[in-house]
């Protein structure tokens, strides 16, 4: 486990506890899986599972030790509901905000994310897709197709609907008209 990497993680997260703890537990898990001795791998993997259970259930960040992450990952406001599939590959210097899911889309594979990618609040990247370098995935975007490098993906603009009372009044008017015709 490279202590320099953990120092970099701490500096990148400005001492923000949840993000730093989640990444430290992830890095410990990666380190444990790479032990050559079966005994040490078994012992450290059990310790990792206990720590990771805390991170998943209390901090609400799920980054399995099998995820491949490049240097410089930044969990921006990383205190809630980040879920990453165990087979995902994430490039270097990526930023992930809270509420993000990177996972499978039913039966297909998982995402490969390039370098310098930003993933906004509530985004979902589903299935076997490639996110190109320097792409920006906007808040609440759902990505199910490949994203070329240097591309911005944003969710559709919100639609404004009439108020519930106005809708109820229209329904009542239509019901009254229908009753008069009958």
ABEGO torsion letter per residue (X at the ends): XBAAAAAAAAAAAGGBAAAAAAAAAAAAAAAAAABABAAAAAAAAAAAAAAAAAAAAAAGBBBBAABBBBBGBBBBGBABGBBBBAABBBBBGBBBBBGBBBBBBGABBBBBBBBGBBBBBGBBBBEBBBBBBGBBBBBGBBBABBBBBGBBBBBBBBBBBBBAAAAAAAAAAAAAAAAAAX
